[in-house]
Amino acid sequence: MSVSPSSTRTVLVTGADTRLGFATAQRVIADGDTVIAHILDKNHADETTQRLQALAKPGRVRVVHADFARLTEVDELGRALAAEYPRLDALINVASIAAPDARTHTEDGHELTLQVNYLAPHRLTTALLPALEAARGRVVTVTSKLHAAGNLDYTDLDRRRGIYTPLAIYAQSKLALTMFSRSLAETGPAGLISISVQPTDFEIDLPRVRSHRTAPLDNAAALLVQLATPATPVMNGGYYEGTEPANAAALVRNSRARTRLAAWSNQLAHSA
């Protein structure tokens, strides 16, 4: 498929086979832009493609796949998109999971939640930085206010020891992701805007309240797309809860802590 015309923006939305991801991709289409809709589960490819293409003009939808539990697939997707799209106007990182009830590790050897919620978005975003730089683009990352309850133990980030608590594991992954978002703003290419946001007043990944499982996400999707447009003023590196800037966790604001996380993450990438 050819790259979209220059008169339209091109936006990559990860996790388009999730409720919020699909709603966000749908909103990009409604705004008349081209969406690259990433799906986590290739079994959803046909259904997602059909639903999105029914809403868009021909050539305005591209569906791609990478299982975030397999870093080789993430790297392959990053290389393929970087080669095909020399300019990328926005990347909206939506893909995310709740922590499983029991310890689960990927074939790459990492705790599942940390890999899907942090390592995979980190690798994909990094691979696409030249394209984002060329467009002076934006990275909007969906995080959680629970990141403030997270902790990073560099001796056991993959949680192979000690007590396993799903909520703590989830909070750790969102803390790392929010730290990465802030680092992108400070150390990323010139002109790049990077922010993180909890777009709803409830935890999308933790639908324990029955009403949350089916709650409309149109407003949240609209917010993500709005934040990803250059016309919307934002605080570069900021953390938002809904439309309002909020105070991120202390580790997010700590440049030394973020440098340490970046060194650990980049070491993993170089050793892959």
Contacts in CASP RR format, 6 or more apart in sequence:
PFRMAT RR
TARGET T0000
AUTHOR 0000-0000-0000
METHOD contacts of the structure
MODEL  1
MSVSPSSTRTVLVTGADTRLGFATAQRVIADGDTVIAHILDKNHADETTQ
RLQALAKPGRVRVVHADFARLTEVDELGRALAAEYPRLDALINVASIAAP
DARTHTEDGHELTLQVNYLAPHRLTTALLPALEAARGRVVTVTSKLHAAG
NLDYTDLDRRRGIYTPLAIYAQSKLALTMFSRSLAETGPAGLISISVQPT
DFEIDLPRVRSHRTAPLDNAAALLVQLATPATPVMNGGYYEGTEPANAAA
LVRNSRARTRLAAWSNQLAHSA
1 59 0 8 1.000
1 62 0 8 1.000
3 10 0 8 1.000
3 84 0 8 1.000
3 85 0 8 1.000
3 86 0 8 1.000
3 87 0 8 1.000
4 10 0 8 1.000
4 33 0 8 1.000
4 34 0 8 1.000
4 59 0 8 1.000
4 60 0 8 1.000
8 32 0 8 1.000
8 33 0 8 1.000
8 34 0 8 1.000
8 60 0 8 1.000
9 33 0 8 1.000
9 34 0 8 1.000
9 89 0 8 1.000
9 90 0 8 1.000
9 229 0 8 1.000
10 33 0 8 1.000
10 34 0 8 1.000
10 35 0 8 1.000
10 36 0 8 1.000
10 85 0 8 1.000
10 87 0 8 1.000
10 88 0 8 1.000
10 89 0 8 1.000
10 90 0 8 1.000
11 28 0 8 1.000
11 33 0 8 1.000
11 34 0 8 1.000
11 35 0 8 1.000
11 36 0 8 1.000
11 88 0 8 1.000
11 89 0 8 1.000
11 90 0 8 1.000
11 91 0 8 1.000
11 92 0 8 1.000
11 225 0 8 1.000
11 228 0 8 1.000
12 35 0 8 1.000
12 36 0 8 1.000
12 38 0 8 1.000
12 81 0 8 1.000
12 88 0 8 1.000
12 90 0 8 1.000
12 91 0 8 1.000
12 92 0 8 1.000
12 128 0 8 1.000
13 21 0 8 1.000
13 24 0 8 1.000
13 25 0 8 1.000
13 28 0 8 1.000
13 35 0 8 1.000
13 36 0 8 1.000
13 37 0 8 1.000
13 38 0 8 1.000
13 92 0 8 1.000
13 94 0 8 1.000
14 21 0 8 1.000
14 38 0 8 1.000
14 91 0 8 1.000
14 92 0 8 1.000
14 93 0 8 1.000
14 94 0 8 1.000
14 95 0 8 1.000
14 121 0 8 1.000
14 124 0 8 1.000
15 21 0 8 1.000
15 37 0 8 1.000
15 38 0 8 1.000
15 39 0 8 1.000
15 40 0 8 1.000
15 94 0 8 1.000
15 95 0 8 1.000
16 22 0 8 1.000
16 24 0 8 1.000
16 25 0 8 1.000
16 35 0 8 1.000
16 37 0 8 1.000
16 38 0 8 1.000
16 39 0 8 1.000
16 48 0 8 1.000
16 52 0 8 1.000
16 63 0 8 1.000
16 94 0 8 1.000
17 39 0 8 1.000
17 40 0 8 1.000
17 41 0 8 1.000
17 44 0 8 1.000
17 48 0 8 1.000
18 40 0 8 1.000
18 94 0 8 1.000
18 95 0 8 1.000
18 96 0 8 1.000
19 204 0 8 1.000
19 217 0 8 1.000
20 94 0 8 1.000
20 142 0 8 1.000
20 199 0 8 1.000
20 204 0 8 1.000
20 217 0 8 1.000
20 220 0 8 1.000
20 221 0 8 1.000
20 224 0 8 1.000
21 92 0 8 1.000
21 94 0 8 1.000
21 95 0 8 1.000
21 221 0 8 1.000
22 37 0 8 1.000
22 48 0 8 1.000
22 51 0 8 1.000
22 52 0 8 1.000
23 217 0 8 1.000
23 218 0 8 1.000
23 220 0 8 1.000
23 221 0 8 1.000
24 92 0 8 1.000
24 94 0 8 1.000
24 220 0 8 1.000
24 221 0 8 1.000
24 224 0 8 1.000
24 225 0 8 1.000
25 35 0 8 1.000
25 37 0 8 1.000
25 52 0 8 1.000
25 61 0 8 1.000
26 52 0 8 1.000
26 55 0 8 1.000
26 221 0 8 1.000
27 218 0 8 1.000
27 221 0 8 1.000
27 222 0 8 1.000
27 224 0 8 1.000
27 225 0 8 1.000
28 34 0 8 1.000
28 35 0 8 1.000
28 225 0 8 1.000
29 35 0 8 1.000
29 52 0 8 1.000
29 55 0 8 1.000
29 56 0 8 1.000
29 60 0 8 1.000
29 61 0 8 1.000
30 55 0 8 1.000
31 225 0 8 1.000
32 56 0 8 1.000
32 57 0 8 1.000
32 60 0 8 1.000
33 60 0 8 1.000
33 89 0 8 1.000
34 59 0 8 1.000
34 60 0 8 1.000
34 61 0 8 1.000
34 62 0 8 1.000
35 52 0 8 1.000
35 56 0 8 1.000
35 60 0 8 1.000
35 61 0 8 1.000
35 62 0 8 1.000
36 62 0 8 1.000
36 63 0 8 1.000
36 64 0 8 1.000
36 81 0 8 1.000
36 85 0 8 1.000
37 48 0 8 1.000
37 49 0 8 1.000
37 52 0 8 1.000
37 61 0 8 1.000
37 62 0 8 1.000
37 63 0 8 1.000
37 64 0 8 1.000
38 63 0 8 1.000
38 64 0 8 1.000
38 65 0 8 1.000
38 66 0 8 1.000
38 77 0 8 1.000
38 95 0 8 1.000
39 45 0 8 1.000
39 48 0 8 1.000
39 63 0 8 1.000
39 64 0 8 1.000
39 65 0 8 1.000
40 65 0 8 1.000
40 66 0 8 1.000
40 67 0 8 1.000
40 68 0 8 1.000
40 95 0 8 1.000
40 116 0 8 1.000
41 67 0 8 1.000
42 65 0 8 1.000
42 67 0 8 1.000
45 63 0 8 1.000
45 65 0 8 1.000
48 63 0 8 1.000
49 61 0 8 1.000
49 63 0 8 1.000
52 61 0 8 1.000
52 63 0 8 1.000
53 61 0 8 1.000
55 61 0 8 1.000
64 77 0 8 1.000
64 80 0 8 1.000
64 81 0 8 1.000
65 73 0 8 1.000
65 77 0 8 1.000
66 73 0 8 1.000
66 74 0 8 1.000
66 76 0 8 1.000
66 77 0 8 1.000
66 78 0 8 1.000
66 120 0 8 1.000
66 124 0 8 1.000
67 73 0 8 1.000
68 74 0 8 1.000
68 95 0 8 1.000
68 115 0 8 1.000
68 116 0 8 1.000
68 120 0 8 1.000
68 121 0 8 1.000
69 106 0 8 1.000
69 107 0 8 1.000
69 112 0 8 1.000
69 115 0 8 1.000
69 116 0 8 1.000
69 120 0 8 1.000
70 106 0 8 1.000
70 107 0 8 1.000
70 108 0 8 1.000
71 106 0 8 1.000
71 108 0 8 1.000
71 115 0 8 1.000
71 119 0 8 1.000
71 120 0 8 1.000
71 123 0 8 1.000
71 272 0 8 1.000
72 272 0 8 1.000
74 120 0 8 1.000
74 123 0 8 1.000
74 124 0 8 1.000
75 123 0 8 1.000
75 127 0 8 1.000
75 272 0 8 1.000
77 124 0 8 1.000
78 123 0 8 1.000
78 124 0 8 1.000
78 127 0 8 1.000
78 128 0 8 1.000
79 127 0 8 1.000
81 88 0 8 1.000
81 127 0 8 1.000
81 128 0 8 1.000
81 131 0 8 1.000
82 127 0 8 1.000
82 128 0 8 1.000
82 130 0 8 1.000
82 131 0 8 1.000
85 131 0 8 1.000
86 130 0 8 1.000
86 131 0 8 1.000
86 134 0 8 1.000
87 131 0 8 1.000
87 134 0 8 1.000
87 135 0 8 1.000
88 128 0 8 1.000
88 131 0 8 1.000
88 132 0 8 1.000
88 134 0 8 1.000
88 135 0 8 1.000
88 137 0 8 1.000
89 135 0 8 1.000
89 137 0 8 1.000
89 138 0 8 1.000
89 228 0 8 1.000
90 132 0 8 1.000
90 137 0 8 1.000
90 138 0 8 1.000
90 139 0 8 1.000
90 140 0 8 1.000
90 228 0 8 1.000
90 229 0 8 1.000
91 124 0 8 1.000
91 125 0 8 1.000
91 128 0 8 1.000
91 132 0 8 1.000
91 138 0 8 1.000
91 139 0 8 1.000
91 140 0 8 1.000
92 139 0 8 1.000
92 140 0 8 1.000
92 141 0 8 1.000
92 142 0 8 1.000
92 224 0 8 1.000
92 225 0 8 1.000
92 228 0 8 1.000
93 121 0 8 1.000
93 125 0 8 1.000
93 139 0 8 1.000
93 140 0 8 1.000
93 141 0 8 1.000
93 142 0 8 1.000
93 177 0 8 1.000
94 142 0 8 1.000
94 224 0 8 1.000
95 116 0 8 1.000
95 120 0 8 1.000
95 121 0 8 1.000
96 116 0 8 1.000
96 117 0 8 1.000
96 142 0 8 1.000
96 204 0 8 1.000
96 205 0 8 1.000
97 112 0 8 1.000
97 113 0 8 1.000
97 116 0 8 1.000
97 117 0 8 1.000
97 205 0 8 1.000
98 113 0 8 1.000
98 166 0 8 1.000
98 170 0 8 1.000
98 205 0 8 1.000
98 206 0 8 1.000
99 112 0 8 1.000
99 113 0 8 1.000
99 166 0 8 1.000
99 167 0 8 1.000
99 169 0 8 1.000
99 170 0 8 1.000
99 173 0 8 1.000
100 112 0 8 1.000
100 113 0 8 1.000
100 166 0 8 1.000
101 166 0 8 1.000
102 164 0 8 1.000
103 111 0 8 1.000
103 159 0 8 1.000
103 160 0 8 1.000
103 164 0 8 1.000
104 111 0 8 1.000
104 112 0 8 1.000
104 113 0 8 1.000
105 111 0 8 1.000
105 112 0 8 1.000
105 158 0 8 1.000
105 160 0 8 1.000
106 112 0 8 1.000
106 115 0 8 1.000
108 115 0 8 1.000
109 158 0 8 1.000
110 119 0 8 1.000
110 158 0 8 1.000
111 157 0 8 1.000
111 158 0 8 1.000
111 159 0 8 1.000
111 160 0 8 1.000
111 169 0 8 1.000
113 169 0 8 1.000
113 170 0 8 1.000
113 172 0 8 1.000
113 173 0 8 1.000
114 157 0 8 1.000
114 158 0 8 1.000
114 159 0 8 1.000
114 169 0 8 1.000
114 172 0 8 1.000
114 173 0 8 1.000
114 176 0 8 1.000
116 173 0 8 1.000
117 170 0 8 1.000
117 173 0 8 1.000
117 174 0 8 1.000
117 176 0 8 1.000
117 177 0 8 1.000
118 173 0 8 1.000
118 174 0 8 1.000
118 176 0 8 1.000
118 177 0 8 1.000
118 180 0 8 1.000
119 265 0 8 1.000
119 268 0 8 1.000
121 141 0 8 1.000
121 177 0 8 1.000
121 180 0 8 1.000
122 177 0 8 1.000
122 180 0 8 1.000
122 265 0 8 1.000
123 269 0 8 1.000
125 139 0 8 1.000
125 180 0 8 1.000
125 184 0 8 1.000
126 269 0 8 1.000
129 188 0 8 1.000
129 189 0 8 1.000
129 192 0 8 1.000
130 189 0 8 1.000
132 138 0 8 1.000
132 139 0 8 1.000
132 189 0 8 1.000
132 192 0 8 1.000
133 189 0 8 1.000
133 190 0 8 1.000
133 191 0 8 1.000
133 192 0 8 1.000
136 191 0 8 1.000
136 192 0 8 1.000
136 230 0 8 1.000
137 191 0 8 1.000
137 192 0 8 1.000
137 193 0 8 1.000
137 230 0 8 1.000
138 192 0 8 1.000
138 193 0 8 1.000
138 194 0 8 1.000
138 195 0 8 1.000
138 227 0 8 1.000
138 228 0 8 1.000
138 229 0 8 1.000
138 230 0 8 1.000
139 181 0 8 1.000
139 184 0 8 1.000
139 192 0 8 1.000
139 193 0 8 1.000
139 194 0 8 1.000
139 195 0 8 1.000
140 195 0 8 1.000
140 196 0 8 1.000
140 197 0 8 1.000
140 224 0 8 1.000
140 227 0 8 1.000
140 228 0 8 1.000
141 177 0 8 1.000
141 178 0 8 1.000
141 180 0 8 1.000
141 181 0 8 1.000
141 194 0 8 1.000
141 195 0 8 1.000
141 196 0 8 1.000
141 197 0 8 1.000
142 196 0 8 1.000
142 197 0 8 1.000
142 198 0 8 1.000
142 199 0 8 1.000
142 204 0 8 1.000
142 224 0 8 1.000
143 174 0 8 1.000
143 177 0 8 1.000
143 178 0 8 1.000
143 181 0 8 1.000
143 196 0 8 1.000
143 197 0 8 1.000
143 198 0 8 1.000
143 239 0 8 1.000
144 170 0 8 1.000
144 171 0 8 1.000
144 174 0 8 1.000
144 198 0 8 1.000
144 203 0 8 1.000
144 205 0 8 1.000
145 198 0 8 1.000
145 241 0 8 1.000
145 246 0 8 1.000
146 167 0 8 1.000
146 170 0 8 1.000
146 171 0 8 1.000
146 174 0 8 1.000
146 203 0 8 1.000
147 171 0 8 1.000
147 174 0 8 1.000
147 175 0 8 1.000
147 177 0 8 1.000
147 178 0 8 1.000
147 248 0 8 1.000
147 249 0 8 1.000
147 252 0 8 1.000
148 171 0 8 1.000
148 175 0 8 1.000
148 248 0 8 1.000
148 249 0 8 1.000
149 167 0 8 1.000
149 168 0 8 1.000
149 171 0 8 1.000
150 168 0 8 1.000
150 171 0 8 1.000
150 172 0 8 1.000
150 174 0 8 1.000
150 175 0 8 1.000
150 249 0 8 1.000
151 168 0 8 1.000
151 171 0 8 1.000
151 172 0 8 1.000
151 175 0 8 1.000
152 172 0 8 1.000
152 175 0 8 1.000
152 176 0 8 1.000
152 251 0 8 1.000
152 257 0 8 1.000
152 261 0 8 1.000
154 260 0 8 1.000
154 264 0 8 1.000
156 162 0 8 1.000
157 172 0 8 1.000
157 264 0 8 1.000
159 169 0 8 1.000
159 172 0 8 1.000
170 205 0 8 1.000
170 206 0 8 1.000
175 249 0 8 1.000
175 251 0 8 1.000
175 252 0 8 1.000
176 261 0 8 1.000
177 196 0 8 1.000
178 196 0 8 1.000
178 239 0 8 1.000
178 248 0 8 1.000
178 249 0 8 1.000
178 252 0 8 1.000
179 251 0 8 1.000
179 252 0 8 1.000
179 257 0 8 1.000
179 258 0 8 1.000
179 261 0 8 1.000
180 258 0 8 1.000
180 261 0 8 1.000
180 262 0 8 1.000
180 265 0 8 1.000
181 194 0 8 1.000
181 195 0 8 1.000
181 196 0 8 1.000
181 237 0 8 1.000
181 238 0 8 1.000
181 239 0 8 1.000
182 194 0 8 1.000
182 196 0 8 1.000
182 237 0 8 1.000
182 238 0 8 1.000
182 239 0 8 1.000
182 248 0 8 1.000
182 252 0 8 1.000
182 253 0 8 1.000
182 258 0 8 1.000
183 258 0 8 1.000
183 259 0 8 1.000
183 261 0 8 1.000
183 262 0 8 1.000
184 192 0 8 1.000
184 194 0 8 1.000
184 237 0 8 1.000
185 192 0 8 1.000
185 193 0 8 1.000
185 194 0 8 1.000
185 195 0 8 1.000
185 236 0 8 1.000
185 237 0 8 1.000
185 238 0 8 1.000
186 237 0 8 1.000
186 255 0 8 1.000
187 262 0 8 1.000
188 194 0 8 1.000
193 234 0 8 1.000
193 236 0 8 1.000
193 237 0 8 1.000
194 236 0 8 1.000
194 237 0 8 1.000
195 227 0 8 1.000
195 234 0 8 1.000
195 235 0 8 1.000
195 236 0 8 1.000
195 237 0 8 1.000
195 238 0 8 1.000
195 239 0 8 1.000
195 240 0 8 1.000
196 237 0 8 1.000
196 238 0 8 1.000
196 239 0 8 1.000
196 240 0 8 1.000
196 248 0 8 1.000
197 223 0 8 1.000
197 224 0 8 1.000
197 227 0 8 1.000
197 239 0 8 1.000
197 240 0 8 1.000
197 241 0 8 1.000
197 242 0 8 1.000
198 240 0 8 1.000
198 241 0 8 1.000
198 242 0 8 1.000
199 220 0 8 1.000
199 221 0 8 1.000
199 223 0 8 1.000
199 224 0 8 1.000
199 242 0 8 1.000
200 215 0 8 1.000
200 217 0 8 1.000
200 219 0 8 1.000
200 220 0 8 1.000
200 242 0 8 1.000
201 242 0 8 1.000
202 209 0 8 1.000
202 212 0 8 1.000
202 215 0 8 1.000
203 212 0 8 1.000
204 212 0 8 1.000
204 217 0 8 1.000
204 220 0 8 1.000
207 213 0 8 1.000
223 242 0 8 1.000
223 243 0 8 1.000
226 232 0 8 1.000
227 234 0 8 1.000
227 240 0 8 1.000
234 240 0 8 1.000
235 245 0 8 1.000
238 245 0 8 1.000
238 248 0 8 1.000
239 245 0 8 1.000
239 246 0 8 1.000
239 247 0 8 1.000
239 248 0 8 1.000
239 252 0 8 1.000
240 246 0 8 1.000
251 257 0 8 1.000
251 258 0 8 1.000
252 258 0 8 1.000
END
